[in-house]
Amino acid sequence: MASLKGGRSFFENLDDAANWNPLKKGVVTFLTVQDCKYCATYDIGRAAAIRFRDRSEWLGKSLDVIGWRGDLRQVAAALSKVSGVPLKARPAMPIFLRRLFLNDVHHMLLSYEVQKGSRGTPQAFKKVVPDALSAEDWFRFHNRYADGTPITGR
């Protein structure tokens, strides 16, 4: 079976209290403000299911799971559009602290920032999973802040 390849950030990291990044109303933070390729873990499962259904088609091939691409300002704009709340986008911590306390993550993010991660694109992934989640879609799908308050008010 072929692999599902990395080089992206998970949308779920935008609301990850275990890693000191709970999603709060009015602000969105992340460990980088640079352009990233994002995916939802939900889309990884959907891509895997498609590949398992047609193993011979995918034998020896890889697939970059990338649903959306943007920087932190664009992430904030997506959440603002979905929530109707003006937002601030800011780094979760200064780069020197990221390097000091999260050295492995720091170097992983550098590879995304400098090398732009995997070569895949959202457009290529959407040929396999046409309704892959964009940032707006993910915020609607997730639909809660870390404290449990709904994002969309429904």
MDTraj code that builds the backbone (N, CA, C; nanometers):
import mdtraj as md
import numpy as np

residues = "MET ALA SER LEU LYS GLY GLY ARG SER PHE PHE GLU ASN LEU ASP ASP ALA ALA ASN TRP ASN PRO LEU LYS LYS GLY VAL VAL THR PHE LEU THR VAL GLN ASP CYS LYS TYR CYS ALA THR TYR ASP ILE GLY ARG ALA ALA ALA ILE ARG PHE ARG ASP ARG SER GLU TRP LEU GLY LYS SER LEU ASP VAL ILE GLY TRP ARG GLY ASP LEU ARG GLN VAL ALA ALA ALA LEU SER LYS VAL SER GLY VAL PRO LEU LYS ALA ARG PRO ALA MET PRO ILE PHE LEU ARG ARG LEU PHE LEU ASN ASP VAL HIS HIS MET LEU LEU SER TYR GLU VAL GLN LYS GLY SER ARG GLY THR PRO GLN ALA PHE LYS LYS VAL VAL PRO ASP ALA LEU SER ALA GLU ASP TRP PHE ARG PHE HIS ASN ARG TYR ALA ASP GLY THR PRO ILE THR GLY ARG".split()
xyz = np.array([
    [0.0849, -0.1172, 0.0000],
    [0.0000, 0.0000, 0.0000],
    [0.0892, 0.1231, 0.0000],
    [0.0494, 0.2249, -0.0682],
    [0.1251, 0.3494, -0.0756],
    [0.1074, 0.4293, 0.0524],
    [0.1879, 0.5312, 0.0651],
    [0.1848, 0.6086, 0.1897],
    [0.1036, 0.7369, 0.1752],
    [0.0542, 0.7838, 0.2887],
    [-0.0047, 0.9168, 0.2993],
    [0.1062, 1.0044, 0.3545],
    [0.1489, 1.1040, 0.2788],
    [0.2692, 1.1783, 0.3125],
    [0.2411, 1.3051, 0.3927],
    [0.3447, 1.3475, 0.4658],
    [0.3382, 1.4640, 0.5531],
    [0.3791, 1.5930, 0.4859],
    [0.4363, 1.6823, 0.5660],
    [0.4747, 1.8135, 0.5158],
    [0.3635, 1.9134, 0.5333],
    [0.2860, 1.8935, 0.6381],
    [0.1719, 1.9810, 0.6599],
    [0.1476, 1.9972, 0.8088],
    [0.0596, 2.0901, 0.8372],
    [0.0161, 2.1124, 0.9746],
    [-0.1276, 2.0624, 0.9866],
    [-0.1604, 2.0116, 1.1020],
    [-0.2958, 1.9634, 1.1249],
    [-0.3829, 2.0770, 1.1771],
    [-0.5024, 2.0911, 1.1214],
    [-0.5977, 2.1891, 1.1734],
    [-0.6202, 2.1679, 1.3228],
    [-0.6194, 2.0430, 1.3663],
    [-0.6455, 2.0121, 1.5066],
    [-0.5447, 2.0785, 1.6004],
    [-0.4270, 2.1131, 1.5501],
    [-0.3295, 2.1836, 1.6336],
    [-0.3716, 2.3267, 1.6650],
    [-0.4715, 2.3780, 1.5956],
    [-0.5228, 2.5118, 1.6254],
    [-0.6055, 2.5115, 1.7542],
    [-0.6486, 2.3938, 1.7976],
    [-0.7218, 2.3794, 1.9236],
    [-0.6644, 2.2597, 1.9980],
    [-0.5484, 2.2797, 2.0562],
    [-0.4774, 2.1698, 2.1204],
    [-0.4301, 2.2128, 2.2594],
    [-0.5202, 2.2043, 2.3554],
    [-0.4883, 2.2471, 2.4918],
    [-0.3721, 2.1670, 2.5504],
    [-0.3586, 2.0404, 2.5117],
    [-0.2501, 1.9573, 2.5638],
    [-0.1136, 2.0117, 2.5229],
    [-0.1103, 2.0860, 2.4126],
    [0.0141, 2.1479, 2.3660],
    [0.0086, 2.2995, 2.3809],
    [-0.0593, 2.3451, 2.4828],
    [-0.0643, 2.4858, 2.5216],
    [-0.1219, 2.5764, 2.4134],
    [-0.2152, 2.5249, 2.3355],
    [-0.2763, 2.6075, 2.2323],
    [-0.4273, 2.5860, 2.2261],
    [-0.4999, 2.6228, 2.3316],
    [-0.6456, 2.6109, 2.3262],
    [-0.7040, 2.7189, 2.2346],
    [-0.8069, 2.6843, 2.1604],
    [-0.8740, 2.7792, 2.0718],
    [-0.9680, 2.8655, 2.1552],
    [-0.9430, 2.9963, 2.1517],
    [-1.0221, 3.0898, 2.2310],
    [-1.0910, 3.1901, 2.1400],
    [-1.2056, 3.2362, 2.1845],
    [-1.2807, 3.3355, 2.1090],
    [-1.1992, 3.4641, 2.0976],
    [-1.1898, 3.5159, 1.9767],
    [-1.1227, 3.6442, 1.9549],
    [-0.9754, 3.6368, 1.9193],
    [-0.9165, 3.5172, 1.9259],
    [-0.7748, 3.5040, 1.8931],
    [-0.7475, 3.3643, 1.8382],
    [-0.6554, 3.3573, 1.7447],
    [-0.6094, 3.2275, 1.6972],
    [-0.4563, 3.2315, 1.7024],
    [-0.3981, 3.1274, 1.7617],
    [-0.2529, 3.1203, 1.7757],
    [-0.2022, 2.9904, 1.7150],
    [-0.0770, 2.9939, 1.6761],
    [-0.0121, 2.8753, 1.6222],
    [0.1376, 2.8933, 1.6406],
    [0.2128, 2.7877, 1.6228],
    [0.3575, 2.7945, 1.6447],
    [0.4332, 2.8582, 1.5287],
    [0.3636, 2.8888, 1.4205],
    [0.4235, 2.9637, 1.3101],
    [0.3174, 3.0560, 1.2517],
    [0.3623, 3.1701, 1.2026],
    [0.2719, 3.2624, 1.1343],
    [0.2882, 3.2493, 0.9833],
    [0.3854, 3.1666, 0.9416],
    [0.4183, 3.1498, 0.8004],
    [0.3139, 3.0650, 0.7275],
    [0.3214, 3.0701, 0.5961],
    [0.2372, 2.9905, 0.5089],
    [0.2590, 2.8417, 0.5376],
    [0.1505, 2.7673, 0.5556],
    [0.1572, 2.6230, 0.5808],
    [0.0529, 2.5525, 0.4956],
    [0.0763, 2.4252, 0.4768],
    [-0.0214, 2.3385, 0.4140],
    [-0.0906, 2.2643, 0.5283],
    [-0.2228, 2.2747, 0.5339],
    [-0.3000, 2.2182, 0.6440],
    [-0.3831, 2.0995, 0.5972],
    [-0.4110, 2.0114, 0.6923],
    [-0.5065, 1.9040, 0.6671],
    [-0.5811, 1.8744, 0.7957],
    [-0.6987, 1.8184, 0.7796],
    [-0.7780, 1.7710, 0.8929],
    [-0.7530, 1.6220, 0.9084],
    [-0.7420, 1.5757, 1.0311],
    [-0.7228, 1.4321, 1.0519],
    [-0.8413, 1.3539, 0.9937],
    [-0.9568, 1.4148, 0.9914],
    [-1.0757, 1.3555, 0.9304],
    [-1.0486, 1.3221, 0.7837],
    [-0.9805, 1.4129, 0.7134],
    [-0.9499, 1.3904, 0.5719],
    [-0.8452, 1.2811, 0.5525],
    [-0.7570, 1.2640, 0.6492],
    [-0.6601, 1.1540, 0.6405],
    [-0.7356, 1.0210, 0.6407],
    [-0.8325, 1.0090, 0.7290],
    [-0.9138, 0.8872, 0.7344],
    [-0.9926, 0.8653, 0.6073],
    [-1.0484, 0.9715, 0.5527],
    [-1.1253, 0.9575, 0.4285],
    [-1.0351, 0.9170, 0.3121],
    [-0.9151, 0.9742, 0.3061],
    [-0.8205, 0.9377, 0.2002],
    [-0.7779, 0.7919, 0.2147],
    [-0.7535, 0.7495, 0.3375],
    [-0.7145, 0.6099, 0.3602],
    [-0.8255, 0.5154, 0.3156],
    [-0.9496, 0.5484, 0.3459],
    [-1.0624, 0.4629, 0.3057],
    [-1.0706, 0.4517, 0.1537],
    [-1.0506, 0.5603, 0.0841],
    [-1.0524, 0.5584, -0.0629],
    [-0.9417, 0.4687, -0.1159],
    [-0.8263, 0.4805, -0.0563],
    [-0.7114, 0.4017, -0.1013],
    [-0.7302, 0.2524, -0.0718],
    [-0.7891, 0.2188, 0.0423],
    [-0.8116, 0.0784, 0.0760],
    [-0.9170, 0.0149, -0.0142],
    [-1.0103, 0.0941, -0.0623],
    [-1.1140, 0.0402, -0.1517],
    [-1.0561, -0.0010, -0.2867],
    [-0.9497, 0.0677, -0.3287],
    [-0.8912, 0.0388, -0.4598],
    [-0.7401, 0.0237, -0.4457],
    [-0.7002, -0.0817, -0.3770],
    [-0.5584, -0.1029, -0.3457],
    [-0.4714, -0.1099, -0.4706],
    [-0.5172, -0.1759, -0.5746],
    [-0.4334, -0.1914, -0.6945],
    [-0.4062, -0.0565, -0.7602],
    [-0.5012, 0.0339, -0.7554],
    [-0.4821, 0.1680, -0.8116],
    [-0.3742, 0.2459, -0.7370],
    [-0.3640, 0.2243, -0.6064],
    [-0.2739, 0.3029, -0.5222],
    [-0.1424, 0.2336, -0.4895],
    [-0.1264, 0.1089, -0.5303],
    [-0.0063, 0.0336, -0.4977],
    [0.1197, 0.1092, -0.5444],
    [0.2090, 0.1373, -0.4490],
    [0.3348, 0.2053, -0.4795],
    [0.3250, 0.3553, -0.4951],
    [0.2076, 0.4112, -0.4778],
    [0.1889, 0.5570, -0.4927],
    [0.1776, 0.6219, -0.3553],
    [0.2090, 0.7490, -0.3502],
    [0.1901, 0.8254, -0.2270],
    [0.0877, 0.9353, -0.2526],
    [0.0363, 0.9896, -0.1446],
    [-0.0630, 1.0953, -0.1546],
    [-0.0357, 1.1974, -0.0458],
    [-0.0140, 1.3212, -0.0862],
    [0.0027, 1.4308, 0.0100],
    [-0.1357, 1.4778, 0.0519],
    [-0.1668, 1.4634, 0.1794],
    [-0.2977, 1.5014, 0.2320],
    [-0.2908, 1.6488, 0.2713],
    [-0.3410, 1.7323, 0.1830],
    [-0.3371, 1.8778, 0.2031],
    [-0.4724, 1.9332, 0.1603],
    [-0.5504, 1.9790, 0.2563],
    [-0.6824, 2.0311, 0.2254],
    [-0.6851, 2.1804, 0.1992],
    [-0.5840, 2.2513, 0.2510],
    [-0.5875, 2.3977, 0.2438],
    [-0.4475, 2.4513, 0.2681],
    [-0.4207, 2.5699, 0.2145],
    [-0.2902, 2.6331, 0.2341],
    [-0.3115, 2.7796, 0.2700],
    [-0.2381, 2.8266, 0.3713],
    [-0.2476, 2.9670, 0.4096],
    [-0.1597, 2.9971, 0.5286],
    [-0.1478, 3.1262, 0.5603],
    [-0.0698, 3.1671, 0.6773],
    [-0.1653, 3.1940, 0.7933],
    [-0.1104, 3.2314, 0.9064],
    [-0.1930, 3.2475, 1.0263],
    [-0.2962, 3.3595, 1.0109],
    [-0.2626, 3.4639, 0.9368],
    [-0.3619, 3.5705, 0.9126],
    [-0.4812, 3.5150, 0.8358],
    [-0.4549, 3.4268, 0.7406],
    [-0.5631, 3.3661, 0.6627],
    [-0.6439, 3.2678, 0.7471],
    [-0.5788, 3.1986, 0.8382],
    [-0.6499, 3.1112, 0.9323],
    [-0.7448, 3.1963, 1.0163],
    [-0.6943, 3.3088, 1.0671],
    [-0.7765, 3.3982, 1.1488],
    [-0.8937, 3.4536, 1.0680],
    [-0.8700, 3.4890, 0.9431],
    [-0.9783, 3.5402, 0.8579],
    [-1.0857, 3.4333, 0.8375],
    [-1.0442, 3.3077, 0.8221],
    [-1.1400, 3.1985, 0.8048],
    [-1.2248, 3.1802, 0.9307],
    [-1.1604, 3.1809, 1.0470],
    [-1.2349, 3.1654, 1.1719],
    [-1.3264, 3.2850, 1.1958],
    [-1.2799, 3.4029, 1.1637],
    [-1.3622, 3.5230, 1.1790],
    [-1.4865, 3.5151, 1.0906],
    [-1.4693, 3.4686, 0.9680],
    [-1.5830, 3.4555, 0.8766],
    [-1.6851, 3.3543, 0.9290],
    [-1.6366, 3.2423, 0.9820],
    [-1.7264, 3.1379, 1.0326],
    [-1.7943, 3.1812, 1.1626],
    [-1.7182, 3.2452, 1.2509],
    [-1.7710, 3.2804, 1.3833],
    [-1.8436, 3.4136, 1.3870],
    [-1.8092, 3.5020, 1.2937],
    [-1.8651, 3.6369, 1.2973],
    [-1.7983, 3.7253, 1.4006],
    [-1.6875, 3.6791, 1.4578],
    [-1.6157, 3.7523, 1.5624],
    [-1.4826, 3.8015, 1.5067],
    [-1.4507, 3.9318, 1.5249],
    [-1.3188, 3.9797, 1.4822],
    [-1.2090, 3.9069, 1.5599],
    [-1.1004, 3.8775, 1.4911],
    [-0.9938, 3.7977, 1.5519],
    [-0.8582, 3.8629, 1.5396],
    [-0.7718, 3.8249, 1.6329],
    [-0.6305, 3.8571, 1.6255],
    [-0.5566, 3.7279, 1.5962],
    [-0.4562, 3.7352, 1.5122],
    [-0.3698, 3.6194, 1.4850],
    [-0.2352, 3.6496, 1.5481],
    [-0.1850, 3.5545, 1.6231],
    [-0.0544, 3.5779, 1.6851],
    [0.0183, 3.4461, 1.7067],
    [0.1505, 3.4530, 1.7093],
    [0.2256, 3.3299, 1.7363],
    [0.1953, 3.2790, 1.8764],
    [0.1935, 3.1480, 1.8926],
    [0.1666, 3.0878, 2.0231],
    [0.2800, 3.1164, 2.1211],
    [0.4012, 3.1339, 2.0686],
    [0.5165, 3.1692, 2.1513],
    [0.6236, 3.2293, 2.0613],
    [0.7120, 3.3090, 2.1165],
    [0.8219, 3.3627, 2.0363],
    [0.9096, 3.2500, 1.9810],
    [0.9696, 3.2743, 1.8652],
    [1.0523, 3.1736, 1.7985],
    [1.1640, 3.1225, 1.8893],
    [1.2291, 3.2121, 1.9648],
    [1.3393, 3.1664, 2.0496],
    [1.2902, 3.0698, 2.1576],
    [1.1689, 3.0890, 2.2089],
    [1.1137, 2.9943, 2.3066],
    [1.0734, 2.8634, 2.2392],
    [1.0184, 2.8758, 2.1181],
    [0.9833, 2.7543, 2.0423],
    [1.1087, 2.6692, 2.0217],
    [1.2187, 2.7353, 1.9848],
    [1.3437, 2.6620, 1.9616],
    [1.3979, 2.6029, 2.0917],
    [1.3877, 2.6781, 2.1995],
    [1.4410, 2.6350, 2.3282],
    [1.3610, 2.5192, 2.3887],
    [1.2281, 2.5311, 2.3892],
    [1.1446, 2.4329, 2.4586],
    [1.0844, 2.3250, 2.3688],
    [1.0738, 2.3529, 2.2403],
    [1.0127, 2.2578, 2.1464],
    [1.1058, 2.2380, 2.0268],
    [1.2289, 2.1986, 2.0550],
    [1.3317, 2.1955, 1.9512],
    [1.2930, 2.1079, 1.8329],
    [1.2402, 1.9889, 1.8543],
    [1.2010, 1.9021, 1.7427],
    [1.0901, 1.9673, 1.6603],
    [0.9903, 2.0218, 1.7285],
    [0.8810, 2.0894, 1.6594],
    [0.9348, 2.2122, 1.5858],
    [1.0252, 2.2846, 1.6488],
    [1.0863, 2.4021, 1.5862],
    [1.1493, 2.3647, 1.4520],
    [1.2282, 2.2584, 1.4497],
    [1.2953, 2.2191, 1.3252],
    [1.1964, 2.1634, 1.2227],
    [1.0922, 2.0977, 1.2679],
    [0.9881, 2.0517, 1.1768],
    [0.9213, 2.1725, 1.1109],
    [0.8879, 2.2735, 1.1925],
    [0.8246, 2.3935, 1.1381],
    [0.9186, 2.4690, 1.0455],
    [1.0462, 2.4714, 1.0773],
    [1.1421, 2.5352, 0.9865],
    [1.1392, 2.4682, 0.8494],
    [1.1274, 2.3364, 0.8487],
    [1.1223, 2.2673, 0.7192],
    [0.9979, 2.3089, 0.6418],
    [0.8860, 2.3311, 0.7107],
    [0.7650, 2.3787, 0.6428],
    [0.7849, 2.5210, 0.5935],
    [0.8455, 2.6051, 0.6781],
    [0.8602, 2.7468, 0.6457],
    [0.9620, 2.7694, 0.5335],
    [1.0739, 2.7002, 0.5400],
    [1.1822, 2.7224, 0.4440],
    [1.1627, 2.6378, 0.3183],
    [1.1349, 2.5093, 0.3357],
    [1.1224, 2.4190, 0.2215],
    [0.9779, 2.4052, 0.1745],
    [0.8864, 2.4662, 0.2450],
    [0.7434, 2.4619, 0.2145],
    [0.6849, 2.3213, 0.2241],
    [0.7483, 2.2371, 0.3061],
    [0.6938, 2.1049, 0.3322],
    [0.6844, 2.0189, 0.2088],
    [0.5803, 1.9394, 0.2014],
    [0.5643, 1.8483, 0.0884],
    [0.5345, 1.9263, -0.0389],
    [0.5493, 1.8608, -0.1491],
    [0.5284, 1.9259, -0.2792],
    [0.3828, 1.9229, -0.3223],
    [0.3010, 1.8508, -0.2495],
    [0.1601, 1.8397, -0.2861],
    [0.0860, 1.9715, -0.2741],
    [-0.0331, 1.9730, -0.3303],
    [-0.1171, 2.0933, -0.3274],
    [-0.2593, 2.0547, -0.2867],
    [-0.3354, 2.1506, -0.2359],
    [-0.4763, 2.1218, -0.2074],
    [-0.5516, 2.0785, -0.3332],
    [-0.5181, 2.1380, -0.4464],
    [-0.5874, 2.1049, -0.5714],
    [-0.5643, 1.9580, -0.6085],
    [-0.4416, 1.9087, -0.5926],
    [-0.4125, 1.7687, -0.6239],
    [-0.4856, 1.6755, -0.5276],
    [-0.4874, 1.7097, -0.3988],
    [-0.5559, 1.6254, -0.3014],
    [-0.7060, 1.6222, -0.3279],
    [-0.7616, 1.7346, -0.3705],
    [-0.9063, 1.7410, -0.3939],
    [-0.9496, 1.6616, -0.5161],
    [-0.8547, 1.6159, -0.5963],
    [-0.8886, 1.5236, -0.7040],
    [-0.9238, 1.3868, -0.6460],
    [-0.8718, 1.3573, -0.5276],
    [-0.8989, 1.2301, -0.4598],
    [-1.0123, 1.2463, -0.3584],
    [-1.0053, 1.3541, -0.2793],
    [-1.1088, 1.3846, -0.1794],
    [-1.1646, 1.5231, -0.2143],
    [-1.2646, 1.5283, -0.3041],
    [-1.3123, 1.6565, -0.3567],
    [-1.3630, 1.7552, -0.2515],
    [-1.4150, 1.7036, -0.1415],
    [-1.4692, 1.7930, -0.0386],
    [-1.3766, 1.8003, 0.0832],
    [-1.2460, 1.7930, 0.0582],
    [-1.1478, 1.8071, 0.1670],
    [-1.1719, 1.9394, 0.2382],
    [-1.1494, 1.9398, 0.3683],
    [-1.1822, 2.0559, 0.4495],
    [-1.0820, 2.1703, 0.4320],
    [-1.1355, 2.2880, 0.4038],
    [-1.0572, 2.4118, 0.4059],
    [-1.0566, 2.4613, 0.5501],
    [-0.9911, 2.5726, 0.5762],
    [-0.9911, 2.6279, 0.7121],
    [-1.1336, 2.6605, 0.7564],
    [-1.2105, 2.7279, 0.6717],
    [-1.3494, 2.7600, 0.7070],
    [-1.4287, 2.6317, 0.7333],
    [-1.4125, 2.5335, 0.6449],
    [-1.4843, 2.4066, 0.6623],
    [-1.4468, 2.3404, 0.7946],
    [-1.3170, 2.3425, 0.8284],
    [-1.2738, 2.2780, 0.9512],
    [-1.3320, 2.3467, 1.0736],
    [-1.3340, 2.4798, 1.0743],
    [-1.3915, 2.5502, 1.1891],
    [-1.5411, 2.5206, 1.2020],
    [-1.6113, 2.5079, 1.0908],
    [-1.7529, 2.4685, 1.0973],
    [-1.7662, 2.3246, 1.1500],
    [-1.6817, 2.2356, 1.1001],
    [-1.6828, 2.0945, 1.1398],
    [-1.6491, 2.0793, 1.2884],
    [-1.5442, 2.1459, 1.3330],
    [-1.4984, 2.1398, 1.4723],
    [-1.6011, 2.2076, 1.5640],
    [-1.6448, 2.3233, 1.5268],
    [-1.7532, 2.4025, 1.5878],
    [-1.7507, 2.4151, 1.7394],
    [-1.6317, 2.4307, 1.7954],
    [-1.6273, 2.4613, 1.9383],
    [-1.4925, 2.5236, 1.9726],
    [-1.4991, 2.6139, 2.0666],
    [-1.3764, 2.6657, 2.1259],
    [-1.3336, 2.5678, 2.2348],
    [-1.2144, 2.5863, 2.2888],
    [-1.1618, 2.4949, 2.3905],
    [-1.2527, 2.4859, 2.5124],
    [-1.3259, 2.5920, 2.5428],
    [-1.4145, 2.5892, 2.6603],
    [-1.5510, 2.5261, 2.6300],
    [-1.5694, 2.4768, 2.5075],
    [-1.6940, 2.4110, 2.4712],
    [-1.7964, 2.5011, 2.4044],
    [-1.7742, 2.6311, 2.4063],
    [-1.8657, 2.7258, 2.3410],
    [-1.8659, 2.7010, 2.1904],
    [-1.9849, 2.6952, 2.1292],
    [-1.9908, 2.6741, 1.9843],
    [-1.9299, 2.7922, 1.9074],
    [-1.8615, 2.7627, 1.8001],
    [-1.8033, 2.8673, 1.7153],
    [-1.9109, 2.9356, 1.6342],
    [-2.0024, 2.8576, 1.5788],
    [-2.1035, 2.9144, 1.4880],
    [-2.2298, 2.9580, 1.5596],
    [-2.2387, 2.9362, 1.6889],
    [-2.3566, 2.9784, 1.7638],
    [-2.4758, 2.8849, 1.7484],
    [-2.4552, 2.7701, 1.6846],
    [-2.5679, 2.6760, 1.6712],
    [-2.5613, 2.5688, 1.7755],
])
top = md.Topology()
chain = top.add_chain()
for i, resn in enumerate(residues, 1):
    res = top.add_residue(resn, chain, resSeq=i)
    for name in ("N", "CA", "C"):
        top.add_atom(name, md.element.get_by_symbol(name[0]), res)
traj = md.Trajectory(xyz[None], top)
